[in-house]
Amino acid sequence: MNVDPPRSDVRKVGGDGSSTARDRASLRRTNLGLVLRLLRDAGPRPRTQIATETGLPKATITNLVAELVERGLVREGDSARDGAVGRPSRTLEIDGRSVCGIGLEISADYVHLIALDLRGEVAAEHRLTLDARAAGPDAVLDRAAEAIRTTRRTLHARKAQAVAVTVAAPGVIQRDSGVVSYAPNIGWRDVDVVGGLRERLGRSCPPVQLENDAKLGAVAEYLVAAQAGIHDLIYVTGETGVGGGIISDGRLLRGSAGFAGEIGHMRLAPGGKPCACGRQGCWETMVGLNALLEHAAAPDDPVRDPSVDLEQRLAELRRRADADEPATRAALDKIADGLGLGLTVLADVLNPRAIVLGGYFAYFGDHFIAQVESELTARVVAPDAGGCTVLASTLGFSAAARGGAHSSLDFVYQDPGGTMATPG
């Protein structure tokens, strides 16, 4: 999935179309999507301004807007003057409360589901704690399918419908087939996630797609960072594994085979600890969640119990850090050293405008950021760390699920006329 930056430089659609009904319908779908994406990216505006920015005739815009309003995707907003003499015109803005995209993250420690409406507001949320490795793929997919069913019932009660489900999974995934090829931290190999969910959800199942969790986290973080004018960033998430998503000039960077971002397996400590991937000295053995827990707590400490909700365990570690408990503070210092080492490599190679720390890294952002930025300044070849700043995620552990929900909503923006939105 490409992520278009929320800017107003919308492409113009030209040509007078074909004489065939199919081509006319295709052109109409294209133009409906063009108008809807303009309102999403550039904000509310009157019909005359939409016509100017899209290059479409005013009469065409009137008809397109009427259909979008009828489908509940657009609504009239405040009055605005567009420079013309006379009564002010009404602006148009995204509505879309009747359509939602679902994002579902499968993590080593939990399943998290979020449904967002077209305005990006949370319509439903569901989270459950589980040990994915111990439970196994079938049990995890059972729980995930039940969470989707529960969410769809909630949406139905609100007179809203889910247009799609996007699953965020760790490890190496095959987007076209919907298969998790290899996710060492949850012990999965060749698991048909999309097929498994479709089978469990039955004939009423909405479209389901699969994406890497860190890439979807990067999408969600970019939508926040872009508001501050940041269009090049690296998202680094700390959980049992360490993953990355790269946004370059407002677009998600995939690489030639789609595997860009497997940063957790950079070999930064030759001869170091064994990694779940089978190698030694991977970056995630230095800074992943297990590394933090091992440094900070004894094996029988409750913060290392995977049956306890992860955020509860992190809250306890946070309490200890704030109380200057020596083992916890030493553990955080050690993690910060490892973070600085790996982020220096990424900053030298990719020269991002920002590095966003997600997952548990965000939970302890104020303990990490100053030390990490000092490392970047000292180690990155470019002056002033190449202009890179380090930020703590404001989305926390919800980033991947939110990115999935936004990805699901792309079905609406690409084909507004084909969505499940009910006219009227």
C-alpha positions in Angstrom: 0.0 0.0 0.0 1.2 3.5 -0.9 0.5 6.2 1.5 -0.3 9.5 -0.2 0.8 12.5 1.8 -2.0 14.7 3.1 -1.3 17.6 0.8 -3.5 19.5 -1.7 -1.6 18.7 -4.9 -4.3 16.5 -6.3 -3.8 15.2 -9.8 -6.1 16.5 -12.4 -8.3 14.0 -14.4 -8.6 15.0 -18.0 -10.2 13.5 -21.1 -13.8 13.2 -22.2 -14.1 9.5 -21.5 -15.3 6.7 -23.6 -18.6 6.1 -25.2 -19.0 2.7 -23.5 -21.0 2.4 -20.3 -18.2 0.5 -18.6 -15.7 3.3 -19.3 -18.1 6.0 -18.1 -18.7 4.1 -14.9 -14.9 3.7 -14.4 -14.4 7.4 -15.0 -17.1 8.2 -12.5 -15.5 5.9 -9.8 -12.2 7.6 -10.5 -13.7 11.1 -10.1 -15.7 10.2 -7.0 -12.4 9.0 -5.4 -10.6 12.1 -6.5 -13.1 14.4 -4.8 -13.2 12.3 -1.6 -9.4 12.1 -1.3 -9.2 15.9 -1.9 -11.5 16.5 1.1 -9.5 14.0 3.2 -6.1 15.5 2.3 -6.8 19.2 2.0 -9.8 19.6 4.3 -13.2 21.2 3.9 -13.8 23.4 0.9 -16.7 24.7 -1.3 -17.8 23.1 -4.5 -16.2 25.9 -6.7 -12.8 25.3 -5.1 -13.1 21.5 -5.6 -13.8 22.1 -9.3 -10.8 24.4 -9.6 -8.4 22.0 -7.8 -9.5 18.9 -9.6 -10.0 20.5 -13.0 -13.5 19.0 -13.4 -16.4 21.0 -14.6 -18.7 22.6 -11.9 -21.7 20.6 -13.2 -19.7 17.4 -12.8 -18.7 18.3 -9.2 -22.3 19.0 -8.3 -23.3 15.5 -9.5 -20.4 13.8 -7.8 -20.9 15.6 -4.5 -24.6 14.7 -4.6 -23.8 11.0 -4.8 -21.2 11.3 -2.0 -23.7 13.0 0.2 -26.3 10.4 -0.6 -23.9 7.6 0.4 -23.2 9.3 3.7 -19.5 9.9 2.8 -19.6 13.7 2.6 -21.7 16.3 4.4 -22.1 20.1 4.1 -20.3 22.1 6.7 -19.9 25.8 7.5 -20.4 28.7 5.1 -17.4 30.1 3.3 -16.8 32.9 0.8 -14.9 31.9 -2.3 -14.2 35.4 -3.6 -17.5 35.7 -5.5 -20.1 38.3 -4.8 -23.3 37.2 -3.2 -24.3 34.6 -0.6 -21.4 32.5 0.8 -21.3 28.9 -0.3 -21.4 25.9 1.9 -18.2 24.0 2.4 -18.1 20.2 2.0 -16.3 17.9 4.5 -15.8 14.2 5.1 -18.6 12.5 7.0 -18.5 8.7 6.7 -19.8 7.8 10.1 -21.7 4.9 8.5 -18.5 3.2 7.1 -15.6 1.9 9.1 -12.3 0.2 8.5 -11.1 -2.5 10.9 -7.5 -3.0 11.8 -6.5 -6.0 13.8 -3.0 -6.6 15.2 -1.7 -10.0 16.2 1.2 -9.6 18.6 3.2 -12.0 20.7 1.3 -10.8 23.8 -2.1 -9.6 22.6 -4.7 -9.2 19.9 -5.8 -5.6 19.4 -8.7 -4.5 17.1 -9.7 -0.9 16.3 -12.5 0.3 14.0 -12.1 3.8 12.6 -14.8 5.7 10.7 -14.0 7.8 7.7 -13.2 10.9 9.9 -10.5 8.8 11.7 -12.6 8.6 14.9 -12.6 5.4 16.9 -16.0 3.6 16.5 -15.0 0.4 18.4 -12.0 -1.1 20.1 -11.2 -4.5 21.5 -8.1 -5.9 23.1 -7.3 -9.2 24.7 -4.2 -10.6 26.3 -2.8 -13.9 25.1 0.5 -15.7 24.6 0.4 -16.2 20.8 3.3 -18.7 20.7 1.7 -20.9 23.4 -1.8 -20.6 22.0 -0.8 -21.6 18.4 -2.2 -20.2 15.2 -5.6 -21.8 15.2 -6.5 -20.5 18.7 -5.2 -17.1 17.8 -7.3 -16.9 14.7 -10.3 -18.2 16.6 -10.0 -15.3 19.1 -9.3 -12.8 16.3 -12.4 -13.9 14.4 -14.5 -13.6 17.5 -13.2 -10.1 18.1 -14.1 -9.2 14.5 -17.7 -10.6 14.9 -18.1 -8.7 18.2 -16.9 -5.4 16.6 -19.2 -5.8 13.6 -22.2 -6.3 16.0 -21.1 -3.1 17.7 -20.9 -1.2 14.4 -24.3 -2.6 13.3 -25.9 -1.2 16.5 -24.5 2.2 15.5 -25.8 1.7 11.9 -22.3 1.5 10.5 -20.7 -1.2 8.4 -17.1 -2.5 8.1 -15.7 -2.1 4.6 -12.7 -4.3 5.1 -10.3 -5.8 7.7 -6.6 -5.4 7.6 -4.5 -7.7 9.8 -1.2 -6.5 11.1 1.1 -9.5 11.8 4.8 -9.7 12.8 7.5 -11.2 10.7 7.7 -12.0 7.0 4.3 -11.9 5.3 3.1 -12.5 1.8 0.6 -9.8 1.0 -0.8 -11.4 -2.2 -1.6 -14.8 -0.6 -2.4 -13.5 2.9 0.2 -15.9 4.5 2.5 -15.3 7.4 5.6 -17.0 6.0 7.8 -16.7 9.1 7.2 -15.0 12.4 9.8 -16.4 14.8 8.7 -14.5 17.9 5.3 -16.2 17.8 6.5 -19.4 16.3 4.5 -19.2 13.0 5.5 -20.7 9.7 3.3 -20.6 6.6 0.1 -19.6 8.4 -2.8 -18.7 6.1 -4.1 -15.8 8.1 -6.5 -14.4 5.5 -7.9 -17.7 4.4 -8.3 -18.8 8.1 -10.3 -15.7 9.0 -12.4 -15.9 5.9 -13.3 -19.5 6.8 -14.2 -18.6 10.3 -16.2 -15.6 9.4 -18.2 -17.2 6.7 -20.1 -15.8 3.7 -20.7 -12.4 5.4 -16.9 -11.8 5.8 -15.8 -8.4 4.5 -12.6 -8.2 2.4 -9.6 -9.2 4.5 -5.9 -8.3 3.7 -2.6 -8.9 5.5 0.3 -6.5 6.1 3.4 -6.4 8.3 2.7 -4.8 11.7 5.6 -2.3 11.7 4.7 -1.0 8.2 1.1 -0.3 9.3 2.5 1.3 12.5 4.5 3.6 10.2 1.4 4.5 8.2 -0.4 5.5 11.4 2.5 7.5 12.7 3.0 9.3 9.4 -0.6 10.5 9.4 0.3 12.2 12.7 3.7 13.5 11.8 2.6 14.9 8.4 0.6 17.5 10.3 3.9 18.9 11.5 5.3 18.8 7.9 7.3 15.6 8.4 7.3 13.4 5.3 10.4 11.3 5.8 10.5 9.1 8.9 11.4 5.7 10.3 9.1 4.1 12.7 10.8 1.7 15.2 8.6 -0.4 17.4 9.8 -2.3 20.4 7.9 -5.4 21.4 9.1 -9.0 21.7 10.6 -8.3 18.3 11.8 -5.0 16.9 10.3 -3.9 13.6 10.6 -0.9 11.4 8.5 1.0 8.8 10.1 3.6 6.5 8.2 6.5 5.0 10.0 8.4 2.2 8.5 11.5 0.8 5.1 10.5 2.1 5.2 6.9 0.7 5.7 3.6 2.4 9.0 2.1 1.3 8.7 -1.6 0.7 11.8 -2.7 -1.2 12.0 -4.8 -4.3 10.3 -7.9 -2.7 8.4 -6.1 0.0 10.6 -6.9 2.9 12.1 -3.5 3.7 12.1 -2.7 7.4 13.3 -6.0 8.9 15.6 -3.9 11.1 15.4 -6.1 14.2 17.7 -8.6 12.6 20.6 -6.3 11.9 23.6 -8.1 13.3 25.0 -5.5 15.7 26.5 -7.8 18.3 28.6 -10.5 16.6 28.8 -13.5 19.0 25.9 -12.0 21.1 22.8 -13.7 22.4 20.8 -16.2 20.2 17.9 -14.7 18.4 14.5 -16.3 17.7 15.4 -16.2 14.0 18.2 -18.7 14.6 21.1 -16.3 14.3 23.1 -14.5 17.0 23.6 -10.9 17.9 20.5 -9.4 16.2 19.5 -6.0 17.3 16.3 -7.2 18.9 18.3 -9.4 21.3 19.8 -6.1 22.6 16.8 -3.9 22.7 13.6 -6.0 22.4 11.1 -6.4 25.2 12.7 -9.6 26.4 16.0 -7.9 26.8 14.5 -5.1 28.9 12.7 -7.7 31.1 15.8 -9.8 31.6 17.9 -6.8 32.6 15.2 -5.3 34.9 13.7 -8.3 36.7 14.3 -11.8 38.1 12.7 -14.7 36.3 9.9 -15.1 38.9 9.0 -11.4 38.9 5.4 -10.8 37.8 6.5 -8.3 35.1 7.9 -11.3 33.2 4.6 -13.2 33.3 3.1 -13.2 29.7 -0.3 -14.0 31.1 -0.4 -10.5 32.7 -1.5 -7.7 30.4 1.6 -6.1 28.8 0.6 -2.6 29.6 0.1 -3.5 33.3 3.6 -4.9 33.4 5.1 -1.9 31.7 3.2 0.4 34.1 4.9 -1.4 37.0 8.3 -1.0 35.4 7.5 2.6 34.9 6.7 3.0 38.5 10.0 1.4 39.5 11.9 3.7 37.1 10.2 6.8 38.5 11.2 5.6 42.0 14.8 5.3 40.8 14.9 1.5 41.4 18.5 0.7 40.5 17.9 -2.5 38.4 15.2 -0.8 36.4 17.1 2.3 35.7 20.2 0.3 34.8 18.1 -1.8 32.4 16.7 1.3 30.7 20.2 2.8 30.3 21.5 -0.4 28.7 18.5 -0.4 26.3 19.1 3.2 25.4 22.8 2.4 24.5 21.6 -0.4 22.2 18.9 1.8 20.7 21.5 4.6 19.9 23.8 2.1 18.2 21.1 0.8 15.8 19.4 4.1 15.2 22.7 5.6 14.2 23.0 3.0 11.4 19.5 3.7 10.2 20.0 7.5 10.2 23.3 7.2 8.3 21.7 5.0 5.6 18.2 6.7 5.3 18.7 10.3 6.5 15.1 10.6 7.9 13.6 13.8 9.2 12.4 11.9 12.3 12.7 8.6 14.0 9.5 7.7 15.9 9.9 5.3 18.8 6.8 3.0 19.2 5.8 0.0 21.3 7.4 -0.1 24.7 10.1 2.4 23.5 7.4 5.1 23.6 6.4 4.0 27.1 9.8 5.0 28.3 10.4 7.8 25.8 11.5 10.4 28.3 14.2 7.9 29.6 15.5 7.1 26.1 15.2 10.2 23.8 17.9 12.5 25.3 20.5 9.6 25.4 19.6 8.4 21.9 19.8 11.9 20.4 23.2 12.4 22.0 24.3 9.1 20.4 23.0 10.2 17.0 24.8 13.6 17.2 28.0 11.9 18.2 27.9 9.0 15.7 26.0 10.1 12.6 28.3 11.2 9.8 26.2 14.1 8.6 26.3 17.3 10.7 23.6 17.6 13.4 22.6 14.0 12.9 21.5 14.9 9.4 18.6 17.0 10.8 17.0 14.0 12.4 14.9 14.3 15.5 13.8 11.5 17.8 10.1 11.4 18.8 8.1 9.2 21.1 4.9 7.8 19.5 1.7 9.3 20.8 -0.2 6.2 19.6 1.7 3.6 21.7 0.6 0.0 21.2 -2.4 1.1 19.0 -0.3 2.2 16.1 -0.4 -1.0 14.0 -4.1 -1.6 14.5 -4.8 2.0 13.6 -2.6 1.8 10.5 -4.6 -1.3 9.6 -7.9 0.5 10.0 -6.7 3.4 7.8 -5.6 0.8 5.2 -9.0 -0.8 5.2 -10.6 2.7 4.6 -8.5 2.9 1.4 -11.2 0.7 -0.1 -13.6 3.6 0.3 -11.2 6.2 -1.1 -10.3 4.2 -4.1 -13.9 3.3 -5.0 -16.5 5.4 -3.1 -19.3 4.1 -5.3 -18.5 0.5 -4.5 -18.4 0.8 -0.7 -20.9 -0.8 1.7 -22.2 2.6 2.7 -26.0 2.6 2.5 -27.4 5.5 0.5 -29.3 8.0 2.6 
